[in-house]
Amino acid sequence: MDCPSNSAADLRAAIVDKGRSYLGTPFRHQGRAPGRGLDCIGVVACIGRELGLFDYDATGYARQPTSWTSLRRHVDAAGFVRVETAKPGDVYLMAIIDRPQHVALVTDRGMLHAWMHTRSVVEHGLDALWASRVVSIYRFPGVCD
């Protein structure tokens, strides 16, 4: 995809800003209502929908997915692109227990995500523990490198 670097930077900033507008939203499994309830995938789905980047969404999933295949199918269906290096506005796919089951938005401060242990959408640094959980990095559809 060809695009001017300033428009790529503007879109990445808009993605992060939209994610930050969700900070403090209560955690709710399969939530898709900014300000009322979101889960980790809900954060990404709502950003994509509100910014017109994609309209794909899937619900009906367990809190702990049993296979990478189903997660990969959803990421591919939404049009995400796998990348090697994280930039603000990208998405981390993370393994919390033993398989990928969590996503977080990459920010200039670290990561932003709906986390059931904090019971809300939070932003914090990417420390060694969180970094060890990163399995893959994805870019939103339509976002230039």
KEBA-620200 format. One record per residue: x, y, z of N, C-alpha, C, CB in turn; residue in one letter. Coordinates in nm, 3 decimals. Atoms other than C-alpha are relative to their C-alpha. Glycine has a CB too. Layout:
REM KEBA-620200
- n_X/n_Y/n_Z/ca_X/ca_Y/ca_Z/c_X/c_Y/c_Z/cb_X/cb_Y/cb_Z/seke
- X/Y/Z/X/Y/Z/X/Y/Z/X/Y/Z/a
...
REM end
This chain:
REM KEBA-620200
- n_X/n_Y/n_Z/ca_X/ca_Y/ca_Z/c_X/c_Y/c_Z/cb_X/cb_Y/cb_Z/seke
- 0.085/-0.118/0.000/0.000/0.000/0.000/0.089/0.123/0.000/-0.096/0.000/0.122/m
- -0.075/-0.124/0.011/0.132/0.343/-0.096/-0.076/0.111/0.069/0.027/0.035/-0.149/d
- 0.065/-0.116/-0.059/0.054/0.640/0.125/0.106/0.092/0.057/-0.101/-0.043/0.111/c
- -0.096/-0.094/-0.057/0.227/0.956/0.245/0.025/-0.032/0.147/-0.049/0.145/-0.016/p
- -0.034/0.035/-0.138/0.410/0.907/0.575/-0.079/0.083/0.101/0.149/0.019/0.024/s
- 0.075/-0.079/-0.096/0.221/1.194/0.737/-0.142/-0.054/0.020/-0.006/0.145/-0.044/n
- 0.134/0.056/-0.018/-0.117/1.030/0.668/0.006/-0.131/0.078/-0.067/-0.022/-0.136/s
- -0.017/0.123/-0.079/0.013/0.698/0.808/0.016/0.036/0.147/0.123/-0.081/-0.050/a
- -0.020/-0.044/-0.139/0.130/0.880/1.123/-0.130/0.053/0.058/0.111/0.108/0.008/a
- 0.128/-0.053/-0.048/-0.205/1.060/1.148/-0.098/-0.112/0.032/-0.061/0.095/-0.104/d
- 0.091/0.112/-0.023/-0.398/0.734/1.119/0.042/-0.079/0.123/-0.006/-0.091/-0.122/l
- -0.049/0.070/-0.119/-0.178/0.562/1.376/-0.035/0.079/0.126/0.153/-0.023/-0.009/r
- 0.034/-0.085/-0.115/-0.229/0.857/1.613/-0.150/-0.005/0.029/0.044/0.146/-0.026/a
- 0.145/0.009/-0.019/-0.606/0.841/1.556/-0.040/-0.132/0.064/-0.072/0.017/-0.134/a
- 0.028/0.131/-0.060/-0.606/0.470/1.642/0.031/0.004/0.149/0.084/-0.112/-0.069/i
- -0.039/-0.007/-0.141/-0.419/0.532/1.968/-0.094/0.094/0.076/0.147/0.048/0.015/v
- 0.092/-0.094/-0.067/-0.637/0.835/2.053/-0.135/-0.064/0.024/-0.016/0.127/-0.084/d
- 0.130/0.066/-0.016/-0.953/0.632/1.993/0.009/-0.103/0.112/-0.044/-0.068/-0.133/k
- -0.018/0.096/-0.109/-0.818/0.355/2.217/0.004/0.069/0.136/0.127/-0.080/-0.021/g
- -0.008/-0.074/-0.127/-0.736/0.609/2.488/-0.136/0.055/0.043/0.101/0.114/-0.012/r
- 0.134/-0.049/-0.037/-1.093/0.738/2.472/-0.079/-0.108/0.074/-0.077/0.045/-0.126/s
- 0.066/0.111/-0.069/-1.194/0.395/2.606/0.056/-0.026/0.140/0.012/-0.127/-0.084/y
- -0.061/0.024/-0.132/-0.970/0.412/2.916/-0.104/0.013/0.109/0.117/0.098/0.025/l
- 0.094/0.001/-0.111/-1.165/0.330/3.230/-0.129/-0.074/-0.029/-0.032/0.139/0.037/g
- 0.119/0.078/0.032/-1.439/0.144/3.042/0.008/-0.133/0.074/-0.015/-0.023/-0.154/t
- -0.003/0.127/-0.072/-1.535/-0.158/3.254/0.026/-0.118/-0.093/-0.131/-0.020/0.074/p
- -0.020/0.125/0.074/-1.419/-0.502/3.140/-0.130/-0.077/-0.001/0.114/-0.085/0.063/f
- 0.115/0.089/0.014/-1.702/-0.715/3.006/0.030/-0.097/-0.112/-0.132/0.079/-0.027/r
- -0.026/0.103/0.101/-1.646/-1.044/2.824/-0.096/0.019/-0.117/-0.014/-0.143/0.061/h
- 0.073/-0.022/0.124/-1.760/-0.998/2.461/-0.064/0.139/-0.008/-0.105/-0.105/-0.017/q
- 0.055/-0.135/0.001/-1.834/-0.631/2.536/0.040/0.077/-0.125/0.045/0.075/0.122/g
- -0.022/-0.082/0.119/-1.866/-0.395/2.240/-0.060/0.139/0.020/-0.062/-0.067/-0.125/r
- 0.062/-0.128/-0.030/-1.990/-0.079/2.414/0.099/0.091/0.073/-0.128/-0.019/0.085/a
- -0.092/-0.093/-0.066/-1.724/0.189/2.478/-0.072/0.081/0.107/0.065/0.093/-0.103/p
- 0.060/-0.072/-0.112/-1.792/0.354/2.812/-0.086/-0.087/0.088/-0.082/0.113/-0.051/g
- 0.086/0.089/-0.080/-2.012/0.065/2.928/0.059/-0.137/0.022/-0.133/-0.015/-0.066/r
- -0.059/0.132/-0.016/-1.822/-0.259/2.866/0.073/-0.046/-0.125/-0.106/-0.100/0.037/g
- -0.084/0.050/0.110/-1.538/-0.393/2.648/0.086/-0.114/0.050/0.087/0.113/-0.058/l
- -0.108/0.095/-0.027/-1.312/-0.694/2.637/0.114/0.036/-0.094/-0.048/-0.151/-0.021/d
- -0.118/-0.037/0.077/-0.971/-0.698/2.471/-0.028/0.006/-0.150/0.113/-0.098/0.027/c
- 0.031/0.001/0.142/-1.103/-0.790/2.128/-0.102/0.110/-0.031/-0.054/-0.138/-0.044/i
- 0.096/-0.109/0.016/-1.387/-0.542/2.175/0.067/0.134/-0.019/-0.092/0.006/0.119/g
- -0.074/-0.125/0.018/-1.135/-0.258/2.208/0.043/0.013/-0.146/0.124/0.005/0.094/v
- -0.051/-0.002/0.138/-0.980/-0.348/1.871/-0.117/0.008/-0.098/0.085/-0.127/-0.028/v
- 0.115/-0.002/0.091/-1.318/-0.415/1.704/-0.066/0.137/-0.003/-0.103/-0.106/0.042/a
- 0.065/-0.131/-0.005/-1.463/-0.083/1.821/0.088/0.107/-0.066/-0.030/0.040/0.145/c
- -0.089/-0.093/0.068/-1.155/0.111/1.707/-0.015/-0.015/-0.151/0.149/-0.022/0.043/i
- 0.011/0.026/0.143/-1.173/-0.053/1.365/-0.131/0.048/-0.058/0.015/-0.147/-0.026/g
- 0.132/-0.042/0.048/-1.545/0.010/1.330/-0.014/0.152/0.003/-0.111/-0.065/0.085/r
- 0.018/-0.145/-0.013/-1.539/0.370/1.458/0.087/0.080/-0.096/0.028/0.043/0.141/e
- -0.088/-0.071/0.093/-1.248/0.468/1.234/-0.019/-0.046/-0.145/0.145/-0.021/0.041/l
- 0.029/0.047/0.135/-1.389/0.285/0.931/0.109/-0.086/-0.061/-0.023/0.118/-0.089/g
- -0.110/0.083/0.050/-1.092/0.047/0.905/-0.047/-0.141/-0.037/0.110/-0.009/0.105/l
- 0.062/0.129/0.032/-1.302/-0.272/0.903/-0.131/-0.009/0.076/0.094/-0.120/0.036/f
- 0.126/0.018/-0.070/-1.644/-0.391/1.006/-0.020/-0.144/0.046/-0.115/0.041/-0.090/d
- 0.009/0.139/-0.043/-1.570/-0.755/1.082/0.002/-0.007/0.152/0.117/-0.084/-0.060/y
- -0.002/0.026/-0.145/-1.644/-0.876/1.434/-0.050/-0.142/0.022/-0.087/0.105/0.080/d
- 0.044/0.134/-0.036/-1.693/-1.212/1.597/-0.024/-0.006/0.149/0.103/-0.108/-0.044/a
- 0.029/0.023/-0.142/-1.854/-1.300/1.927/-0.030/-0.148/0.016/-0.120/0.090/0.052/t
- 0.029/0.140/-0.024/-1.950/-1.627/2.087/0.124/-0.080/0.034/-0.067/-0.059/-0.119/g
- -0.124/0.067/-0.034/-1.592/-1.708/2.183/0.011/-0.018/0.152/0.121/0.080/-0.054/y
- -0.023/0.027/-0.142/-1.478/-1.851/2.515/0.102/0.100/0.055/0.050/-0.146/0.023/a
- -0.101/-0.087/-0.062/-1.271/-1.651/2.763/0.140/-0.050/-0.027/-0.023/0.011/0.149/r
- -0.130/0.060/0.030/-0.985/-1.890/2.694/-0.013/-0.083/-0.126/0.051/-0.087/0.120/q
- 0.012/0.075/0.126/-0.981/-1.988/2.326/0.081/-0.129/0.005/0.047/0.087/-0.117/p
- -0.066/0.131/-0.005/-0.889/-2.350/2.272/0.092/-0.025/-0.118/-0.103/-0.108/0.006/t
- -0.091/0.024/0.110/-0.705/-2.308/1.945/0.041/0.130/-0.068/-0.063/-0.093/-0.101/s
- -0.053/-0.114/0.075/-0.487/-2.063/1.755/-0.071/0.011/-0.133/0.151/-0.012/-0.020/w
- 0.062/0.000/0.132/-0.661/-2.164/1.433/-0.121/0.092/-0.004/-0.040/-0.142/-0.040/t
- 0.120/-0.085/0.002/-0.988/-1.994/1.527/0.038/0.146/0.014/-0.096/-0.042/0.112/s
- -0.043/-0.139/-0.013/-0.811/-1.676/1.636/0.061/0.049/-0.130/0.101/0.014/0.116/l
- -0.064/-0.038/0.126/-0.604/-1.669/1.318/-0.106/0.025/-0.109/0.098/-0.109/-0.045/r
- 0.107/-0.016/0.098/-0.918/-1.711/1.108/-0.068/0.135/0.016/-0.103/-0.114/0.014/r
- 0.066/-0.128/-0.025/-1.077/-1.407/1.273/0.090/0.118/-0.037/-0.039/0.010/0.147/h
- -0.095/-0.106/0.034/-0.763/-1.192/1.234/0.008/0.015/-0.152/0.140/-0.029/0.060/v
- -0.007/-0.004/0.147/-0.738/-1.286/0.867/-0.130/0.056/-0.060/0.028/-0.142/-0.055/d
- 0.128/-0.046/0.054/-1.109/-1.226/0.806/-0.018/0.150/0.017/-0.115/-0.074/0.069/a
- 0.010/-0.144/-0.023/-1.080/-0.875/0.951/0.099/0.078/-0.087/0.025/0.031/0.148/a
- -0.094/-0.066/0.090/-0.795/-0.799/0.710/0.127/0.052/0.065/-0.068/0.111/-0.066/g
- -0.124/-0.043/-0.066/-0.515/-0.750/0.962/0.121/-0.056/-0.073/0.000/-0.046/0.148/f
- -0.124/0.038/0.066/-0.158/-0.774/0.831/0.105/-0.029/0.106/0.049/0.112/-0.098/v
- -0.104/0.033/-0.096/0.115/-0.951/1.024/0.126/0.080/-0.031/0.030/-0.151/-0.002/r
- -0.122/-0.080/0.016/0.424/-0.733/1.079/0.105/-0.049/0.099/-0.029/0.151/0.020/v
- -0.110/0.045/-0.085/0.763/-0.788/1.240/0.032/0.096/0.114/0.123/-0.021/-0.083/e
- -0.037/-0.102/-0.098/0.808/-0.461/1.430/-0.123/0.078/0.042/0.106/0.094/-0.057/t
- 0.117/-0.071/-0.052/0.549/-0.296/1.653/0.020/0.151/-0.005/-0.030/-0.044/0.142/a
- 0.007/-0.145/-0.002/0.455/0.068/1.607/-0.130/0.038/0.068/0.009/0.061/-0.145/k
- 0.128/-0.042/-0.059/0.191/0.268/1.794/-0.113/-0.012/-0.103/0.009/0.146/0.052/p
- 0.114/0.024/0.087/-0.147/0.176/1.650/-0.008/-0.143/-0.051/0.006/0.093/-0.116/g
- 0.002/0.142/0.036/-0.053/-0.188/1.587/-0.066/-0.079/0.114/0.144/-0.054/-0.029/d
- 0.067/0.085/-0.098/-0.198/-0.482/1.782/0.090/-0.118/0.035/-0.136/-0.050/-0.054/v
- -0.071/0.120/-0.047/-0.016/-0.740/1.993/-0.100/-0.114/0.016/0.074/0.028/0.136/y
- 0.072/0.122/-0.032/-0.151/-1.094/1.995/0.084/-0.068/0.106/-0.023/-0.093/-0.127/l
- -0.076/0.049/-0.115/-0.052/-1.246/2.330/-0.052/-0.135/0.050/-0.006/0.102/0.112/m
- 0.033/0.125/-0.067/-0.043/-1.585/2.498/0.007/0.026/0.150/0.098/-0.118/-0.044/a
- 0.002/-0.024/-0.145/-0.148/-1.552/2.860/0.031/-0.129/0.075/-0.137/0.057/0.044/i
- -0.027/0.128/-0.067/-0.151/-1.916/2.965/0.091/-0.082/-0.089/-0.133/-0.077/0.032/i
- -0.085/0.080/0.088/-0.030/-2.143/2.686/-0.035/0.016/-0.147/-0.010/-0.144/0.038/d
- 0.037/-0.022/0.140/-0.196/-2.018/2.367/-0.046/0.145/-0.016/-0.111/-0.100/-0.046/r
- 0.045/-0.138/0.023/-0.283/-1.684/2.206/-0.146/0.016/0.041/0.018/0.039/-0.148/p
- 0.137/-0.022/-0.047/-0.590/-1.552/2.384/-0.024/0.142/0.046/-0.031/-0.095/0.111/q
- 0.015/-0.138/-0.044/-0.540/-1.180/2.438/0.058/0.092/-0.107/0.069/0.024/0.137/h
- -0.054/-0.100/0.089/-0.488/-0.870/2.225/0.013/0.132/0.074/-0.088/0.017/-0.126/v
- -0.022/-0.132/-0.060/-0.357/-0.525/2.316/0.045/0.096/-0.109/0.105/-0.007/0.115/a
- -0.040/-0.105/0.092/-0.314/-0.201/2.127/0.139/0.050/0.038/-0.103/0.115/-0.001/l
- -0.134/-0.054/-0.023/0.047/-0.086/2.090/-0.012/0.153/0.010/0.099/-0.042/-0.115/v
- -0.002/-0.146/-0.015/0.095/0.271/2.219/0.143/0.046/0.022/-0.091/0.046/0.118/t
- -0.133/-0.055/-0.026/0.391/0.502/2.262/0.039/-0.017/0.147/0.005/0.148/-0.038/d
- -0.026/0.024/-0.143/0.362/0.429/2.637/0.015/-0.148/0.032/-0.111/0.059/0.085/r
- -0.007/0.144/-0.022/0.347/0.052/2.596/-0.116/-0.072/-0.065/0.002/-0.031/0.149/g
- 0.115/0.073/0.053/0.008/-0.113/2.555/-0.128/0.045/0.068/0.019/-0.151/0.019/m
- 0.133/-0.037/-0.048/-0.363/-0.046/2.599/-0.090/-0.121/-0.025/-0.055/0.130/-0.071/l
- 0.084/0.119/0.016/-0.612/-0.326/2.661/-0.107/-0.005/0.108/0.085/-0.127/0.005/h
- 0.100/0.032/-0.101/-0.923/-0.439/2.842/0.050/-0.125/0.071/-0.144/-0.022/-0.063/a
- -0.063/0.107/-0.075/-0.790/-0.660/3.117/-0.090/-0.040/0.115/0.139/0.042/0.051/w
- 0.097/0.042/-0.101/-1.020/-0.867/3.334/0.054/0.012/0.142/-0.043/-0.142/-0.026/m
- -0.055/-0.009/-0.135/-0.779/-0.852/3.630/-0.005/0.142/0.056/0.143/-0.049/0.001/h
- 0.016/-0.139/-0.044/-0.802/-0.471/3.642/-0.145/0.044/-0.010/0.090/0.094/-0.082/t
- 0.143/-0.025/0.020/-1.171/-0.485/3.547/-0.030/0.123/-0.084/-0.067/0.012/0.132/r
- 0.024/-0.117/0.084/-1.128/-0.205/3.295/0.102/0.007/-0.113/0.005/0.128/0.084/s
- -0.097/-0.030/0.104/-0.950/-0.071/2.990/0.111/0.084/0.062/-0.067/0.073/-0.123/v
- -0.116/-0.066/-0.061/-0.599/0.034/3.097/0.112/0.017/-0.101/0.049/-0.080/0.121/v
- -0.121/-0.019/0.079/-0.274/0.159/2.948/0.117/-0.004/0.095/-0.004/0.134/-0.082/e
- -0.119/0.011/-0.085/0.066/0.071/3.090/0.120/-0.038/-0.085/-0.021/-0.103/0.113/h
- -0.122/0.037/0.070/0.423/-0.006/2.995/0.001/-0.146/-0.040/0.120/0.031/0.084/g
- -0.020/0.138/0.044/0.532/-0.322/2.819/0.123/-0.053/0.074/0.016/-0.011/-0.157/l
- -0.112/0.052/-0.078/0.746/-0.483/3.089/0.042/-0.137/-0.054/-0.036/-0.009/0.150/d
- -0.055/0.128/0.048/0.943/-0.807/3.050/-0.106/-0.110/-0.002/0.118/-0.042/0.087/a
- 0.103/0.104/-0.005/0.647/-1.025/3.153/-0.097/0.015/-0.118/-0.077/0.006/0.133/l
- 0.092/-0.020/0.112/0.406/-0.868/2.903/0.070/-0.024/-0.133/-0.059/0.142/0.004/w
- -0.074/0.020/0.125/0.673/-0.866/2.631/0.018/-0.149/-0.030/0.138/0.068/0.006/a
- -0.018/0.145/0.020/0.728/-1.240/2.685/-0.128/-0.067/-0.050/0.045/-0.066/0.130/s
- 0.129/0.055/0.042/0.359/-1.296/2.608/-0.033/0.029/-0.146/-0.109/0.054/0.087/r
- 0.030/-0.038/0.139/0.369/-1.137/2.260/0.034/-0.116/-0.093/0.080/0.127/-0.041/v
- -0.014/0.109/0.096/0.318/-1.406/1.996/0.017/0.055/-0.141/-0.121/-0.095/0.007/v
- -0.001/-0.061/0.132/0.258/-1.188/1.691/-0.039/0.147/0.011/-0.095/-0.075/-0.097/s
- 0.037/-0.141/0.007/0.213/-0.826/1.590/-0.077/0.019/-0.131/0.126/0.095/0.007/i
- 0.084/-0.023/0.116/-0.058/-0.712/1.350/-0.026/0.149/-0.020/-0.132/-0.075/0.014/y
- 0.032/-0.137/0.038/-0.138/-0.389/1.168/-0.145/0.002/-0.045/0.095/0.052/-0.112/r
- 0.138/-0.017/0.045/-0.493/-0.265/1.116/-0.005/0.005/-0.153/-0.062/0.128/0.061/f
- 0.016/-0.012/0.143/-0.620/-0.298/0.760/-0.002/0.148/-0.039/-0.130/-0.070/-0.047/p
- -0.002/-0.137/0.049/-0.553/0.021/0.564/0.104/0.090/0.061/-0.130/0.060/0.022/g
- -0.105/-0.081/-0.063/-0.267/0.141/0.783/0.132/-0.030/-0.070/0.011/-0.029/0.154/v
- -0.128/0.016/0.067/0.060/0.199/0.604/0.109/-0.026/0.103/0.033/0.125/-0.085/c
- -0.114/0.030/-0.087/0.391/0.090/0.746/0.067/0.124/0.050/0.100/-0.084/-0.072/d
REM end
